[in-house]
Amino acid sequence: MGMRISKYPPLQGRSVDLHKALPPSVPPPPPSPPNPSPVPNAGWAVAIVNPAMGFALTGKWSQISVVTEGMGDVLQGHDWGPLQIHIPMAMPVISSPTQAVLPFTSSTKYFLPSFSVQEKADGTFPGGATPVAISFPVFMIQTENCQDYFPSLLSMCFQLVSTRWVGFTLGDALAGVIGVAADALTQNIAGLFGNVFPGETAEAAIANALLGHAIGAATNLMGAAVGKVGGADAGKLTRTMVGAAALGWGGRGGTAVAGVLLTPLVSDGAGMLASDVGDTWGSTESSEGTRQRGS
């Protein structure tokens, strides 16, 4: 099956997600009294329009290594990152402190790959060959969006117009599904480790989100630095050892840090499984560091 390669930078996107609404949330129609307890599942419209954090913190693209039509390529796993706009949809609230929380926890990830073209990552944390992210022939693609408990697959992102086509197989689709399942498992396991700042308030939620981003960014920088010297496996091993030390340190802070550092082990394992699945469904050949597989 022929798909487009998603071009970097992506344009914008839209989504509908379910998130808990913190009190005092205001239910419609006003002037109804505020809800005194959290609303477990409220509907939120998401405007995916801020590429800055994806560029600085969570991005995965290839531009220095591979440029066609004056544009780079989005790679599998590219995340728009935090600070995306969330607007309550009156299902069942019209206002909540969660409006201030969700931009700090937002995420929009390209999860569908094509293993037929793998390019060197030139994004926030450079790396080795990574499958490109695909788009439908009409220059849009379903993406994985933030949502409580299980990622939402209702988001849609729009790409720059391009003439680059790429093969997309059942193995690629299965690899993408494996990645989504791993993210869901990681998200729920991380929730078991707790937060540094307790309580169900907007202030605590924002503080925990900012701390999680800071630890994650520091971990990625550490892994990238060690990886430059000893390889990618050494970077992952260092992250795991620091996470184990934090878990041994204990306490609310140590447990939360360990959660951020150790839960990516699930993603690492899923990534290896996804690569095996993607690479198995077709033959490969090398071409100057970029693998090509016929569809």
N, C-alpha and C positions, 0 to 999 in steps of 0.2 A: 504494500500500500504506500502511495506517495503522500508525504506531508511536507510542510514548509519548515525550514530552520527558523526558530524565533530569533529576530534580530535585536541587537543591543544598541541603544536602550529601548526597553518596551515603552509603550505610550501611556496607558492607564487601564484601569479595570473597575469592575463593580462586583458586589457580592451581597448575599443575605445570610446572616449567621445568627445562631442562638447563643446568648450569654446570660449569665446570672446578673440580675439588676440589684445593686446594693440599696439598702434603705438610706434615707427616706425617698423611695421612688413614688412618683405621682401617677396614679392610674387614670385613664380617661373615663368619663368626661369630667373636666374640672367643674366645680371645685371639690372633687372627691378628696377625702383625707389621704395623706401619704401612707404607703404601706409600711408597717413597723418592722417587717422582716424581709429578707432577700426574696426576690422572685426567681425561682430556679431557672426558668427558660423564657427569656424575653427576646423578641425579634429585633435585629439591628440591620440597617442598611449601611453598607460599607463603600466608601469612595476610595479606591486605590490610586492615589494621585501623587504621592510623595516618593520620588526615587532616591532622595538624598541618603537615607539610612541604608538602603540597599547598596548604594555605591560605597558608603563609608564603613559598613559594619557586616552586612550579611550577603553581599553580592558574589555571584559566580558567573563570570563571562570570559570570553576570549576575544580580545581586540588587538593587542600588541602582536600576538602570534598569528592570528588569522583575520584578515580584513578583506571583505568583498563588498563591492558597491559602496565603499566608504563607510561600512558599518561592521561592528563586531557581531558575535553570536552569543545568545543567552545559553548557558549550560544548565543541565539538570541540577536542581537544588538551589537555583538562584532565588533569593527571597527579597521581596520589596522591603522587608524589615518593619520596624515600629513606626509610629506616628502617621498611621492611616486613619482617616476620619470615620467615626462610627456615629450613626444617627438612629435614635429609637424609632420604631415603626408603630408605636401604639399597640403593641402585641406582647403583653398587656399594659405597658407603661408608656408615658410620653416624656418623662424626665426622671433622671437618676444620677447619683454621683458616679455611676459606672461610665458615664459619658467621658469623664476625665481620666478613667483608668484604662479603657480599652485601647486608645492610641498607643500607650506604652507597651501593651502586650500583643499588638497586632502583628500578623505575619501572613504573607502571600507567597507561596512557593510553587515554582515550576517543577512538577513531579513526573511528567511524561517524557521519557528519553528516546533517543535513537542511538543505539549502540553502533550503528553503521558508520557514524562520524564521531570521533572522539578528539577533542582539542585540548591543548594545554590551557589550564585555568590562569587567567590574568586578573582575576577579581581581587577582592579585598585581601584574601590570603592565597597567594599563588600556589598552584599545585600541578600535578601531572595530568595525563590524559583523562578527560571527563566527557561523558556523552552529551551531545547537544540537546537542548530542549526543543520539542517540536511544537508546531502550530498547525491548525487546520488550513487548507488552501485559501480560505477567506481571511487569513491573517488575524485570527483570534484563537484562544485555547482555554480550556478549562484548567483552573489552577486549584491548589490546596490552600484553603484559608483558615485563619484562626477560628476556633470555636471551642467551647467547653466540652471536655471529655473525649470528643472525637472530631478530627479536622473536617471542616465543611468542604465539599467538592462542588459548591454552587457558585463559586467565583469564576469570572471570565475576564481575561486580560487581552488587550489589543496590541498588535505589533506593527512595526514599520513594514511597508510594502517591499517585497523582495522577490527575486526570481530563483532563489536557491531552494531546491527540492532535496528530500532525503527519504530513505526507506524507513518504514515503520512496520514492525512485525508483532505477532502475538507475544513473542518473548519480550519485546520492549514494553508492551502493555502490562504484562505480568510483573516486570521489574518495577514499573511505576506503582502498581498496586502494593507490592511488597514494601516500597518506601513509605506509602501512606499508612499502612498497618503499623510499621515500625514507629512512625511519628506519633500515632495514637497511643501505642504502648509506652513510648518514652514519656509522653505528656502525663499519662496516668500514674506511671511509676514515680515521676518527679513530684507529683502531688503528695505521695506518701511520705516524702522526706520533710514536708512542712516548710514553713517560711520563717525567716529571721524575725520579721515584725508580725506579731500575732494580731488577730482581730479581723472582723469583716467591715473595714472602713476604706474609703477611697485613699486616705493617706497611707495606710498600711499596704494596700494593693499596689499603689504607685511605687512606694519605696522598695517593695519586694521585686517588682518588675525591673526597676532601674538597677538594683543590686544584681539580679540575675543576668541582665545584659552586660553589666560591667565584668562579672566573673567569666561569662562566656567569651567576651572579647579578649580578656587577659589570657584565658586558656588557649584560644585560637592563636594569639600572638606567641605564646610560649611554645605551642605545638609547631608553629611555622618556623620559629627560630631553631628549635632542637631538630626539626625535620630537615632543615638546610644542612645541618652537620651530619646527622646520623640516619636520615631517611624518614619517610612518613611513619613507619612502624615505631621508630624511636620517639617521635612526637606524641603518638597515641599512648605509648607506654608511660611517658613522663606524665601526661595528663591523668592516667589511671592511678599511678603511684601517689600523686598529690591528692587525688580524690580519696584514695584509701586512707591516707594520713589524716585528712580532714574528718573522715568517718570515725577513725580511731580517736581523734581529739574529742569528738562528741559535743554535747551541748546543742542548743538550737542553731547557733551560727555554724558550727562544724558540720552538722547534719545537712543544713541547707546548702553549704558549699559543696559537700560530697555529692548531693543530688545533682547539682549542675554539672559536676565533673564526671560522674560515673554513668549517668543515664545515657550519654552518647555511645556507650558500649553497645546498646541495643541498635542504634543507627549504624554503627560500624559493622556489626554482624549482618544486619539487613542489607547494607551496601555490598558486602561480599557476596551474599546470596543473590541479590539483584544482578550483580555483574556476571555471576555464573549463569543465571537464567538468560540474561540478555545476550551473552556471548555464545551460548550453546545453540541458540536458534538461528544458525547461519554460519557461514565461513567467514574468516577474517584474513586480511592481508595488510601489511604495513605500507605506509606512504608518508615518509618524512615526519614520523611521530604522530600522524593522524591515521587511525584505523578506519578502513572502509569495508563495509560488508554489503554485498549485493542483496537487493530485495526481490 
